[in-house]
Amino acid sequence: MPYFGSEETVKDLKRALSNPNVQADRLRYRNYITRVIRSMTQGLDVSSLFMEMVKASATVDIVQKKLVYLYMVTYAGHKPDLALLAINTLRKDCADPNPMVRGLALRNMCNLRMPGITEYIQQPILSGLRDKASYVRRVAVLGCAKMHSLQPNTEIDPSVVNELYALLRDPDPVVMVNCLRALEEILRDEGGVVINKPIAHHLLNRLKDLDSWAQSEVLRLLLRYCPRSDDELFDILSLLDGFLSSAHAPVMAATLRLFLHLAAAHPAVQADALSRARGPLLAVCGSASRELRFAGLSHVQQVLRSQPAQYCSHYKRFFCSYSEPGYIRLRKMEILVELVNDENVVLILEELKSYCTDVSTDLAQAAIAAIGRIGRTYTEKCLDILTGLLALKQEHITSAVVQTFRDLVWFCPQSTGPVCKAVEGCDETPQDDEGKQALLWLLGAHGELISSAPYLLEGFIDGLKVEISSAVKMELLTSTLKLFLSRPAETQDMLGRLLHYCIEDEADMNVRDRAGLYYRLLQSGPDRTRQILLGPNSDPSMTVLTGRPEEPVSVWASSFNTLGSLCGTGAGPENLPAEDSAHQVHAAEEAELGFGPAEQNLNTEPEEPLSDAAAAELDLTAGPPISHEAFERLWLDLQVVHQQVLEVRRPPEPPETLQAAFLLVKIQTLAFSRADAALWKAYVYSRAGGTLLLAELLQGAPEEPESEGMLLVSIKQQPENQSAVRNFISVLKRVLQTLSSNTS
Amino acid sequence: MISQVFILSSKGDHLIYKDYRGEADKDAVSIFYEMVTALSGDQPPVVMSHKDLNFIHVRQGGLYWVASTKTDASPFTIIEFLNRLAALTKDYCGSLCEKSVRMNFALIYELLDEMVDYGYIQTTSTDILKNFIQTEAVTSKPFSLFDLSNVGLFGAETQQSKVAPSAAATRPIMSHRSEQGGKNEIFVDVVERISVVIGSNGVLMKADVEGEIRVKCYLPTCSEMRIGLNEEFSIGKSQLRGYGMAVRVDECSFHQAVKLDEFDTYRILKVCPSQGEQTLMQYQLSDELPCAPPFRLFPTVEKDYGNRLLIFLKLRCDLPPKSTALNVSVTVPVPKSSLSLSQELSSPDQTADLQLKNKAILWSIPRFPGGAQLSALFKVEVPGLSSASLLEVGPVSMSFELPKHTCTGLQIRFLRLSPTHPGLSQRWVRYVTHSDSYTIRI
């Protein structure tokens, strides 16, 4: 930020620096130079002083030299011609008897980033590599890398590379590590420094002599080495064993990453390493530095993805402290949710409950959502807490609780009764859009259980004119229509008013369209409306998808100890807020029910014969398995491309047989509902003709009363390929028919 | 590797800016400041990225210490490096604040130049760095308000039972070249942070202690130092020794310079301390405190007639009578709609007020002797008070300092410098326990 009167300042400094009286007085001279640097840091352009500063570099005062060098390095790019004047002094300093002066001059000479400098620095660097003082060698080694970066397109000088490889045996540990760093940069295009067996073993043996920074760097480079045999592998691991419990977090994390990488084929060794690193990792989570604490927590989260049981007994270490900033507390809550088991559930819930009244609304809402997550397993306990929170009558709490209720009802249908009772007893309505939508969804989906539902909806309809959010209005339309289907007498009048308002007076096109759609739907008769609008109100089979199975370590090991693990975005579905996912499920389901482009395909039978060649190309292939998370993500993201009723009933086989039969024709199974479920579902997938096909088989869908007992298949695909879909369906049908005919 | 390192004041002034690799331009500083001030609090602000540049920052001494990098570096390494940079700055400049960084910027540039070359960390050890650092530190006035707040933080106790001035440990380590300092002093601090959760029924639900032994050394040359810990000190759950009061910790780690050959038998740590501050040993104890938690609270919350809420708190300090807790503050969350407060406290040096921003009562007690019991009655005016509002009261959180007290019972038996240092060297041993988090549910 340039200051007012900055030109004046620069002029003053210039005058002072060229004043011979000032130059004669060492302290005053240095003082003015300090002022130049200060102005430079503050953002003032002092490049016009370059000439004076170059003069000031010829001094015996090391402090002054350092300051002038700092200046020159900053502005050399702007004034390359003037910077050349300084080269002479620098080269002279490179031959100074004092190694500190030599190193300083060499380092700064290499830092001058300007064209044409390489011809001047090459010679000093080469002699620096053979200097007696390790300080100068350290600088010279990195100088090679700097020189390379100044002329990136030139040929790599093999003699320099060889010299650097030879210097890996230098007695000074920092020189050795700098050699690795320099080689890594110079040989980047060829894949970096080569870690072969002798080098790897050399590095491993010297690891003890290095300081912790160098250790973690070397450990990172060793990731590139793969041992030839198991014996060698275990030798290396036992050598590294001690570093796993290092007090330095960087070393511990780097060692753990190397362990996980090297022992990728030995899950037992990986598990052992993880459990041995547990203590140090927990210590990092309690470190005095908040930032380190946060990094530790993020890494614990990664470990939990594979070994949730490891930290269960340490759940108290993740209780929040009131002095911690929000971002740490949010991470801790996420971890607490993962750690819940039968023994600690009561204490964890009690702890989370005490966060619900936090001053920060974000934290309070996150705590409520966390209780909701636990509620998917321990429904009763959590419902009590959530219902109790409604009594506080605070907007943000009520809103979060209602959103949590919606998700709970969706995932655990057994909670519907108590939730409806609680909603009925709650006289505070949420005021924010998310909360309103959640409440409306509950009223629409379970209106028959909430006696006050029509009155609550009427309140919303009366306030329609002042409602801004179109999402709320859409939700209001859907739930009023749903309530009308279950309680027509009480709702008819208000539905009429609502549709009238939305079609005549509403400005938002989406809302108007939706109202028009519903209006036309109602014209086609209540049965038709019911069939299209009412989907399942809960989806127990989705818990199979959301209950996270233990992932293999390899899924996250590559991002362990990297910055990505701290950013935490896009790392997987667990970061998707629960309410969002439920909402998307809801949306996807709506699309499935015929508002999507697939509507035309309903009940059609596109059974066209395929030519043999094309059929061969479209043959189903197995391919690598898809994880539950990946499937769920895809399923939520994609639109239904095809939907049809298969003229087949569900084979009464046990699921294992069904799965085996599917596997024979290269259809992989992800999840089944229980055999006795009223609404039977199965999720399967396969690949064909370069596309991935995801399919849901559904039996007993209420909207298909005429096809009672027949299987409804919905297919999503990426990328789209209609002929592959046809082929897939015919295969699927054939399997199911075969199975049914076998048993009948 | 690190592209740039910069230090910003909380207002966004550029205090230090050093570009190591010339990969990113100086605009990055303002971009970073815009990003960090735009954060809404719940996003993780430690790592942020802008295009392909990643910013990692820590906050210490009210300043932003930032490193930027283009590679996917180890977060632990960079955070530790920034912490170390802050610690070195503190060592060299005496204290860590905007003023001391402004005054000593030439020295910090010198440090940065020696610590990192081309984005690679070279060395951060004080012993090596001190040979290269030529600039002398400029100290601000030794007495500032900041120091005043530290008075009584450490009650020093030594063989001569003298008390070191609190500013003694906040001076630059390199002052031996100038006339002002020059004392050969060494401070050994045992610092513990305690975090406790006590349930509404008075049961101790969680008790963790994180402790460390820190050495701050002003001796110009290092000689070997032997620190004797309690002989009955044990690590892990299985090793219980004898019947006496065993001092036990769950886990323990040492600085790599500590020699442990006499640790197993005599519990002696041997180390050649380098100048400046170092943490020799870190330990944790969870769930089992050897003594009762320092404070117990007996709360009564009831609805008075009208819209008044009565909170009666009885607070007992369970420390031994010799010890005293300092700067005790008790925070009691109250219903969101609370308007005003009237209080009855048991002595005039205590204060209590209602903080409308946090919706909490802050009751502060400057001195709280062990074994004593204090009580306070708060009457809070809450319009529209309902029985559900009572749920909003609590949990109570406390913060305090316990000088001359360690919760684990860890003590330093002796501190010997061998060979005996010529000239006067003063050794100070100080103990303090801080509350990391002390929560009592109502």
Interface residues (C-beta under 8 A of the other chain):
Chain A: T34 I37 R38 T41 Q42 G43 I62 V63 K66 L67 L70 T74 G77 M100 R107 N111 R113 R138 V139 L142 A145 K146 S149 V174 V177 N178 R181 D211 S212 W213 A214 S216 E217 R220 S245 S246 A247 H248 A249 P250 M252 A253 A254 G279 P280 L282 A283 V284 G286 A288 S289 R290 E291 L292 F294 A295 S298 H314 K316 R317 F319 C320 S321 Y322 S323 E324 P325 G326 Y327 L330 R331 L347 E350 E351 S354 T357 V359 S360 D362 L363 A366 G388 A391 L392 K393 Q394 N561 T562 L563 G564 S565 L566 C567 G568
Chain B: M1 D13 H14 L15 I16 Y17 D19 R21 G22 K26 S40 G41 D42 Q43 P44 P45 V46 V47 S49 N54 I56 H57 V58 R59 T69 D72 A73 S74 P75 F76 T77 I79 E80 F81 L82 N83 F105 A106 Y109 E110 D113 D117 Y118 Y120 I121 Q122 T123 T124 S125 N131 F132 Q134 T135 R193 S195 V197 G199 M205 K206 D208 E210 E251 S253 F254 H255 Q256 Q282 Q284 S286 D287 T331 P333 K336 N358 K359 A360 S386 A388 S389 L391 E392 G394 P395 S397 S399 D436 S437 T439 R441
